[in-house]
Amino acid sequence: MIEIEVQIPDSPGALIKLIKPISENAGNIYTILHSHKDKIKGNIPVLVRFELITKDKNTALEKIKKELNSLGFLILKTADVSPFHHMMAILSGHVFRNNFEKIILRITKTGAKVHDIEVKITSPENISNVKFLIEIPEDIEDKVVTRELHKISIDNDLFLLTEEIL
């Protein structure tokens, strides 16, 4: 699985131009993540995860990078990563009265990675909602992560919702 992060212009059609060289060079795209919140000087970072369905993966990846550069896209990083899928979990309650860092550490001890956190809070005294986007490597069963999230919710008197994201 290849992960490539590229800066593209925040304009119509730029995302299509980004993924075209990947698909034309035997890339099977699994994930595209981009955020307009992270826009810098009219450009947004885009993270694309894909598998190369070819025997000569190195040549295909080099062709993709060359084509992206010729289109004027700035490649921020390229990495070979393990295959994974996402799970979304929401913890609701007095999340910040508990040790928030310890909650994240407990999730990561399962072998999963907290990829993104979104918080809805009005004040520390009120109930808050924290949404976690969790990356789970393919070699780890969902139930391992779900079981730990359930334990976290019980230990901290929190309500838990989970959903696997394909």
N, C-alpha and C positions, 0 to 999 in steps of 0.2 A: 504494500500500500504506500503510495507516494502522497506527501503533503506538500503543497506549494502555496506560499503566500505572496500575493502580487498586489501592487497598487494600481488601481484603474481609475480613469476619470469618472466622476459622478455624472454620467450623461447617458441618454437612451442608447441602447445597443452595445455599450461597452462590455457588459457581462457576456453577451453572446459572442463577441469577438474574443473574449478570454477563453471560453470553453471550446470554441471551434477547433483550435490546434490540438487540444487534448484529445477530443473525440476522433479527429482525423488521423491521429497517431496511436491508435489502439488503446486509448484511455477510456476506462469504464468509470464514470464519476459516481461516487458514493455520497459526498457531502459538499455543499457550497455554503459557506458562512460569510456574510458581509454585514457591515453595520454603518449606516449613514451617520450615526453618532460620532464615529471616529474619523470623520472627514477632515482632511488637512489640505489646505490650498486647492480645493476642488477635486481631490482624489480620495478614494476610500480603499481600505485594505480588504482583500478578499482571500479567504482561505479555501482551497479546493483540495479534497482528498479523492484519490482515484487509484485504480489498479490498472496496470499496463498488461493487456492481453496479447502478448507477443513474446517470442523467445529472446529477442535482443532488446531487453528493457532499457539498457544504457543508451543505445542509439536512439530509441524512441524518445526517451526523456531529454536527451540533448537536442533533438529536433524540436520538441515542444518548447524548450527554453529559448532556442534560437528564434523561433517564430514569434514568441511572446515579446522578445526584445525588439524584433523588427517592427512589431506593432506599436512600439513605444511604451510598453508596460515595464514597470520597475519590479523585478523579482526580489522580494525581501528575504525569503528563505525557501530552501528545498530540503526535505527530509524523507527518509524511509521510515515509516511508522507501522506499528502492528495494527491489524484490522480490529475494529471495534464497532460498537453501536451505542446509541444514546438512550438514556432514561431521564425522564423529567420527574423530579420529586418536589413537592411543596410541603414545608413544615409550617404549621400555623399555631400560634400561641405566643407565649412570652419567650420567644427564641433568644432574645438578647439578654435576658436575665440569666441565662445559662452561659456556659463557656462556649462561645460561638466557634472559636478556633479548635476546641476539642471535638466539636461536632464534625467539622471538616476533616480533622485527622482521623476520626473513626471511619468516615466514608473512604478515605484514601487507603486505610489499612486493609480494606477488602481487595485492593489491587485496582480499584476504579479511580478515576480522576475527576475532580470537580472542575468542569470546563468553564462554567459561567454561573453567576449568582445575580438574582434580581430581588430587590427588597421593597416591600410596601410597609411603611411604618409611619405613624403619625406622631408618636412620642414613645419614649422607653417604657412608660407605665402601661401603655395600651398593647393590645394584641398585635403582633406583626405577622406578616406572611413572607416567607423566604422561598423563592423558587431556585432550585439547583438544576443545572443541566450537567448530567453525569455521563462521562465516557466509560464504557465497560469493555475491556478487551474481550475478543471472541473466545478466549480460553477460560474466561471466568463466567460462571453461571449467574444469571440475573438474580436467582433466589438468594445467593450469597449477599449481594448488595441490598436487596429488598429486606432480608432478615435483619441486617445491621441497621437499616433505616427504621425498621419497626422497633428494634431495641432502643434506638436513640429517642424515638417518639415516646416510648413508655418511660424511659429513664428521666426524661425532661418534661413530662406531662404536655406533650405536643400532639396536634392532630396531623396525620400524614396522608398525602395523596401521591400516588405514583402512576406513571404511564411510560411504557416503552415506546420509543420513537424509532421507527424503522428507517 
